[in-house]
Amino acid sequence: MTAKASKTTFALFFGNRGFFPASLMDAAREELPRILREWGYDAMLMDRDATRHGAVETVEEGAKYAKWLEENRGRYDGVILCLPNFGDETGAVAALADAGTPILIQAYPDELDKMAPDLRRDAFCGKFSIMDVFCQYGVKFTALKPHTVAPATARFRENVDHFARVCRVANGLKRMTVGAVGARTTAFKTVRIDELALQKAGITMETLDLSTVIRRVRDMGTDGDAFKRKKERLFEAASWEGVPENAAATLIKLGVVLDEIVDEFGLDALAVRCWIELQEQLGISPCVLLSELNDRGVVAACEVDVGNAVTMYALHLASEQPAACLDWNNNYGDEDDKCILFHCGPVPFGLMKEPGRVVDHAILANAVGPGCGYGCNVGRIRPMAMTFGSLMTEDGRLKTYLGQGEFVGDPIPEEFFGCASAAAIDRLQDVLLHVGYNGFRHHVSVTPGHLMAPVAEALGHYLEWDISIPQCERPRR
């Protein structure tokens, strides 16, 4: 089982207003899809002969475009509303009111040496009319800087990249399925979640009894192809030196069972009850298995933290890279804007500085005894820019905070257990106050890159979750 490949597809809409030069439509219909495909996206266009000039101006033409979208529902991830000239707002509303996906409004700029009546676009002004009427009708849209931008520019490429991330997050979370493998870890009321609130947001939560998972592991042999493939994958990714053979075999079998569960329930993400039953009954910790799942893009959180599994999935959709669930764990000396982010070992292989080592769980050994918790994948997280966030439910609403920072290479003592990194985060003390005063988790989800803006737009604007950006707000005192 591998991560799902994705290629964002845009449905292209061209707006026209008759007393502006319609000759601009053909050039835009050729240029925009060609450029998008050069950048690795797919583009869909309604047939040119379906409307005058292959664009939409009237309500009748808008209805034709809306019917074309309906016929292609599920084939496009977002709509790019292109204004080669002023455009017509009434036709645009008729066409896109029920698009069902995010909409990016792009307006061509005028050129100072082409301002005669037969050349002037006035899309700068027309874009306001489209946005105004969309607001009146409640049609959600995305508008980015600069107000007008030519497709064949680096700035428009940045806009399309932002919009593609918005589309992936908004669409993906509307039809997400997350699995809770085991009941909430008894000691952690911090990971409580409202399943009905998730369902109202389009997120289905499937629950599985941990005893069934343990039975499937015990019933599995070690001679199957799935076991052999899983063993090869795990042993290539980390050092297993010193891990007892029976513990390694049990971990591999549990890895196969988790893969089967993902396939059986069509899961986009899962959150696993990782202690202390697995240590007491199977003698293992599943951390390295979560590393491997996350590395493939199959989101996996520990401690049955479904809220952070959902956040991880949102971040993964935005970055198209692995996400990880970490603890807000330690101060970094007396530096206000640094801390240590850590977990026992579920960090994706690709986010680690070098291959990790599979070891016994040094912390849980105090409770279950040494040798009963092999499976932690210890090491260090590589330096990189990152986006972070977390999710909780409250009064039937989904509440999320988001921020950005850097994993830095500052030293952490060798004896520090687990997989960790020092993190530099602007206004960290305000972020920590926000987390604490608002009842957010001790966990935080992270993914590579500075992607807060598209994630916040997808979650807050299109999905209407409650979003906070503590780095930009006054802390609650």
C-alpha positions in Angstrom: 0.0 0.0 0.0 1.4 3.4 -1.0 0.4 7.0 -0.7 -2.3 8.2 -3.1 -0.8 10.1 -6.0 -2.6 13.4 -6.7 -2.7 15.9 -9.5 -4.8 19.0 -9.0 -7.2 19.6 -11.9 -8.8 23.0 -12.5 -12.0 23.8 -14.4 -11.4 27.0 -16.3 -14.0 29.7 -16.6 -13.6 32.7 -18.9 -15.7 35.8 -18.2 -16.7 38.2 -21.0 -18.6 41.5 -21.3 -19.6 42.4 -24.8 -18.5 46.0 -25.1 -15.0 45.0 -24.2 -12.7 43.3 -26.7 -13.9 39.7 -27.0 -10.9 38.9 -29.1 -9.0 38.5 -25.9 -10.9 35.3 -25.1 -9.1 33.0 -27.6 -5.7 34.1 -26.4 -6.6 33.4 -22.8 -8.2 30.0 -23.7 -4.9 29.0 -25.3 -2.5 30.5 -22.7 -4.0 29.6 -19.4 -4.4 25.8 -19.8 -1.0 25.6 -21.5 0.7 27.3 -18.6 -1.1 25.3 -16.0 -0.1 22.0 -17.7 3.5 23.2 -17.9 3.4 23.6 -14.1 2.2 20.1 -13.6 -1.6 20.7 -13.2 -4.5 19.5 -15.3 -7.0 21.9 -16.9 -10.5 21.4 -18.2 -12.4 23.7 -20.6 -15.9 23.8 -21.8 -16.0 23.5 -25.6 -15.4 26.8 -27.3 -18.5 26.5 -29.5 -20.8 26.0 -26.5 -21.0 29.7 -25.9 -20.1 32.9 -27.7 -16.3 33.3 -27.9 -16.0 30.2 -25.6 -16.7 32.5 -22.6 -19.6 33.3 -20.2 -21.5 36.6 -20.3 -25.2 35.9 -20.0 -27.3 34.0 -17.6 -28.1 31.5 -20.3 -24.4 30.9 -21.0 -23.9 30.7 -17.2 -26.5 27.9 -17.1 -24.7 26.0 -19.8 -21.4 26.3 -17.9 -23.2 25.2 -14.6 -24.5 22.1 -16.5 -21.1 21.3 -17.8 -19.6 21.5 -14.3 -22.4 19.2 -13.0 -21.6 16.7 -15.7 -18.0 16.8 -14.7 -18.5 16.7 -10.9 -15.6 14.9 -9.2 -13.2 15.5 -12.1 -12.1 19.0 -11.0 -10.7 20.2 -7.7 -11.2 23.9 -8.1 -12.3 26.5 -10.6 -10.1 29.3 -11.9 -12.4 32.2 -13.0 -10.3 34.0 -15.6 -11.1 37.6 -16.6 -9.4 38.5 -19.9 -11.6 41.6 -19.9 -14.1 43.2 -17.5 -16.4 40.1 -17.4 -20.0 39.8 -16.5 -20.9 39.2 -12.8 -24.5 37.9 -13.4 -23.3 35.2 -15.8 -20.5 34.3 -13.4 -23.0 33.7 -10.6 -25.3 31.6 -12.7 -22.3 29.5 -13.7 -20.5 29.1 -10.4 -23.0 29.4 -7.6 -23.0 25.6 -7.2 -19.5 24.8 -8.3 -18.9 22.8 -5.1 -15.2 23.6 -4.9 -13.0 26.6 -4.2 -12.9 29.4 -6.9 -9.9 31.5 -7.7 -10.5 34.8 -9.4 -7.7 35.9 -11.8 -7.8 39.1 -13.7 -5.5 40.0 -16.6 -3.6 43.3 -16.2 -3.8 46.1 -18.7 -0.7 47.2 -20.4 0.0 51.0 -20.5 0.7 50.9 -24.3 -2.6 49.0 -25.0 -5.3 51.3 -23.6 -7.3 52.1 -26.7 -10.9 51.0 -26.6 -10.3 47.9 -28.8 -7.5 46.7 -26.6 -8.3 47.8 -23.0 -9.3 45.1 -20.7 -10.6 46.8 -17.5 -10.4 43.5 -15.7 -9.0 45.4 -12.7 -12.4 47.0 -12.2 -14.4 44.0 -13.4 -12.9 41.8 -10.7 -14.4 44.0 -8.0 -17.9 43.5 -9.6 -17.5 39.8 -9.6 -16.3 39.7 -6.0 -19.1 42.1 -4.9 -21.9 40.0 -6.5 -20.4 36.7 -5.2 -20.5 38.2 -1.7 -24.1 39.2 -2.2 -25.0 35.6 -3.3 -22.8 33.9 -0.7 -20.5 32.3 -3.3 -17.1 31.7 -1.6 -14.0 32.6 -3.6 -10.3 33.2 -3.3 -8.6 36.4 -4.4 -4.9 36.9 -4.0 -2.3 39.6 -4.5 -1.7 41.3 -6.9 -5.2 42.3 -7.9 -4.4 41.7 -11.5 -1.7 39.3 -12.7 -0.8 37.8 -16.1 -0.7 34.0 -16.2 2.8 33.7 -17.5 4.4 35.2 -14.4 6.1 33.9 -11.3 3.5 35.7 -9.1 0.6 33.9 -10.7 2.4 30.6 -10.3 2.7 31.3 -6.6 -1.1 32.1 -6.6 -1.9 28.8 -8.3 0.3 26.9 -5.9 -1.5 28.5 -2.9 -4.9 27.8 -4.5 -4.0 24.2 -5.3 -3.2 23.7 -1.6 -6.5 25.3 -0.6 -8.4 22.9 -3.0 -6.6 19.8 -1.7 -7.3 20.7 2.0 -10.9 21.9 1.5 -12.0 19.0 -0.7 -10.1 16.3 1.2 -11.5 17.1 4.6 -15.1 17.3 3.3 -15.0 13.5 2.7 -12.4 12.3 5.1 -12.5 9.0 7.1 -10.4 8.7 10.3 -10.0 5.5 12.3 -9.7 5.3 16.1 -7.9 2.1 16.8 -8.8 1.5 20.4 -10.6 3.7 22.9 -9.2 7.0 24.1 -6.1 6.3 26.2 -7.5 6.3 29.7 -5.0 8.8 31.2 -5.5 11.3 28.4 -8.7 13.3 28.7 -6.7 15.8 26.6 -7.6 13.9 23.4 -11.4 13.8 23.9 -13.2 14.5 20.6 -16.8 15.1 19.6 -17.6 12.5 16.9 -20.8 14.1 15.8 -19.1 17.5 15.4 -16.6 15.8 13.1 -19.4 14.2 11.1 -21.2 17.5 10.6 -18.0 18.7 9.1 -17.9 15.8 6.7 -15.4 13.7 8.6 -16.4 10.2 9.4 -14.8 8.5 12.4 -14.6 4.7 12.5 -13.8 3.0 15.8 -12.1 -0.3 16.2 -11.7 -2.4 19.4 -8.0 -2.9 20.3 -8.7 -6.4 21.4 -9.6 -7.4 17.9 -6.4 -5.9 16.6 -4.4 -7.8 19.2 -6.1 -11.0 18.2 -5.4 -10.5 14.5 -1.7 -10.0 15.3 -1.6 -13.2 17.4 -3.3 -15.2 14.7 -0.9 -14.0 11.9 2.0 -16.1 10.7 5.4 -14.9 9.5 5.5 -16.6 6.2 3.1 -14.4 4.2 4.1 -12.0 1.4 2.7 -9.0 3.3 4.8 -9.9 6.3 7.9 -10.2 4.1 7.3 -6.9 2.4 6.6 -5.1 5.6 9.8 -6.5 7.2 11.9 -5.4 4.2 10.4 -1.9 4.3 10.9 -1.4 8.1 14.4 -2.9 8.2 15.6 -0.7 5.3 14.3 2.5 7.1 15.8 2.2 10.5 18.4 0.2 12.6 16.9 -2.8 14.4 20.2 -3.8 16.1 19.4 -5.2 19.5 15.7 -5.7 19.0 14.6 -9.2 20.1 13.4 -11.4 17.2 10.0 -12.0 18.7 9.4 -8.3 19.3 10.5 -7.5 15.7 8.1 -10.2 14.4 5.2 -8.9 16.5 5.8 -5.3 15.3 5.9 -6.4 11.7 2.6 -8.3 12.1 1.0 -5.3 13.7 2.2 -3.2 10.8 0.5 -5.6 8.4 -2.8 -5.5 10.4 -2.8 -1.7 10.5 -2.4 -1.7 6.7 -5.3 -4.1 6.4 -7.5 -1.9 8.6 -6.6 1.2 6.5 -7.7 -0.7 3.3 -10.8 -2.4 4.9 -12.3 0.9 6.2 -11.0 3.2 3.5 -9.1 5.3 6.1 -7.4 8.6 5.2 -5.9 8.7 8.7 -5.9 6.7 11.9 -5.1 7.3 15.6 -3.8 4.4 17.6 -4.1 3.5 21.3 -0.4 3.0 21.7 -0.1 2.3 25.5 -0.1 0.4 27.8 -2.1 -2.6 26.5 0.2 -3.2 23.5 3.2 -3.2 25.9 1.5 -5.4 28.4 -0.1 -7.9 26.0 2.2 -7.9 22.9 5.5 -6.5 24.4 5.9 -3.7 21.8 5.4 0.0 21.1 4.0 0.8 17.7 5.9 4.0 17.1 8.1 2.9 14.2 4.9 1.6 12.5 3.4 5.0 12.7 6.7 6.4 11.3 6.3 4.1 8.3 2.6 4.9 7.7 3.2 8.6 7.9 6.2 8.4 5.6 3.9 6.9 2.9 1.3 9.6 3.4 -1.1 7.4 5.4 -1.6 9.8 8.4 -1.1 8.1 11.8 -1.3 9.7 15.2 -0.6 8.2 18.5 -2.5 8.1 21.8 -5.9 8.0 19.9 -5.6 11.7 19.2 -8.2 11.9 16.4 -8.1 15.7 16.5 -4.5 15.8 15.6 -4.9 13.0 13.1 -7.3 15.3 11.3 -4.9 18.2 11.6 -2.1 16.1 10.3 -4.2 15.1 7.3 -5.0 18.8 6.5 -1.3 19.6 6.7 -0.3 16.6 4.6 -2.8 17.6 1.9 -1.4 21.1 1.9 2.3 20.1 1.7 2.0 16.8 -0.1 4.7 15.7 2.3 4.5 13.7 5.5 3.1 15.1 8.7 4.0 14.3 12.3 2.3 14.4 15.7 4.6 15.8 18.4 4.4 17.0 22.0 4.9 20.6 23.1 7.5 19.1 25.4 10.4 21.2 26.8 11.7 24.7 27.1 15.0 25.3 25.4 17.1 26.9 28.1 16.0 30.4 28.7 15.2 31.2 25.0 11.6 32.5 24.9 11.2 31.7 21.2 12.5 28.2 21.2 11.3 24.9 22.6 11.8 21.2 22.1 9.2 19.3 20.1 9.3 15.6 20.7 7.6 12.2 20.5 8.6 8.7 21.3 9.2 7.8 17.7 6.3 8.1 15.2 8.1 10.8 13.2 8.1 9.9 9.4 11.4 8.6 8.2 11.7 11.4 5.6 11.5 14.1 8.3 14.4 12.7 10.3 18.0 13.9 10.1 19.2 10.4 9.5 17.8 6.8 9.9 16.6 6.2 13.4 17.2 3.3 15.9 14.4 1.0 17.0 14.7 0.7 20.8 12.7 -0.2 24.0 10.4 2.5 25.4 12.6 4.0 28.0 9.8 6.0 29.7 7.1 3.3 29.7 9.7 0.8 31.0 9.1 2.4 34.4 5.5 1.2 34.3 5.6 -2.1 32.3 9.2 -3.2 32.9 12.2 -3.1 30.6 12.0 -5.1 27.3 8.2 -4.8 26.9 8.1 -1.7 24.7 10.4 -2.2 21.7 9.3 -0.1 18.7 10.3 3.5 19.5 12.1 5.0 16.5 14.6 7.4 18.1 16.6 10.0 16.4 16.4 13.7 15.5 14.2 15.7 13.2 16.0 17.5 10.4 16.2 21.3 10.2 13.5 22.7 8.0 10.7 25.3 7.8 7.4 23.9 9.2 3.8 24.7 9.7 2.1 23.6 12.9 -1.5 23.3 14.2 -3.9 21.3 16.3 -7.7 20.7 16.4 -10.3 20.3 19.2 -14.0 20.2 19.3 -16.1 22.5 21.5 -19.9 23.1 21.6 -20.3 21.2 18.3 -17.6 23.3 16.5 -14.2 22.4 15.1 -11.6 24.8 16.5 -8.1 24.9 15.1 -5.0 27.1 15.6 -2.2 27.4 13.1 1.3 28.8 13.0 4.7 28.6 11.4 8.3 28.2 12.6 11.5 26.3 12.0 13.1 23.1 13.1 16.7 24.2 13.9 19.9 22.3 14.4 20.5 23.5 17.9 22.0 20.7 20.1 19.8 18.4 22.2 21.5 16.2 24.8 22.4 12.7 23.6 20.5 11.2 26.6 17.2 12.9 25.5 15.0 10.0 24.6 12.8 9.8 21.5 12.7 11.7 18.2 13.0 15.5 18.7 14.2 18.8 17.5 14.7 22.3 18.9 12.0 24.6 17.2 12.3 28.3 16.7 8.8 29.9 16.7 8.2 33.7 16.6 6.1 34.8 19.6 6.3 31.3 21.0 5.2 32.4 24.5 2.0 33.9 23.0 1.4 30.7 21.2 1.8 28.7 24.4 -0.6 31.0 26.3 -3.1 30.6 23.4 -2.8 26.8 23.6 -3.2 26.7 27.3 -6.0 29.2 27.8 -8.1 27.8 25.0 -7.9 24.2 26.1 -5.9 22.8 23.1 -4.0 19.6 23.3 -0.4 19.0 24.5 0.1 17.5 21.0 0.9 19.6 17.9 0.9 18.5 14.3 3.6 19.6 11.9 4.5 19.4 8.2 7.4 20.8 6.1 7.1 24.3 4.6 5.4 27.6 5.5 1.8 26.8 4.5 -0.2 28.5 7.1 -2.0 30.9 4.7 -3.6 28.2 2.3 -4.4 25.9 5.2 -6.1 28.7 7.2 -8.1 29.8 4.1 -9.3 26.2 3.4 -10.3 25.5 7.0 -11.6 28.9 8.0 -13.0 30.4 4.8 -14.3 27.3 2.8 -15.0 24.8 5.6 -16.0 27.5 8.2 -14.0 26.0 11.1 -13.0 28.3 13.9 -9.4 29.3 13.1 -7.0 31.2 15.3 -3.5 32.4 14.5 -1.9 33.0 17.9 1.3 34.5 16.3 -0.9 37.3 14.9 -3.3 37.9 17.8 -3.1 39.4 21.2 -2.7 36.6 23.8 -5.6 36.0 26.2 -4.5 36.9 29.7 
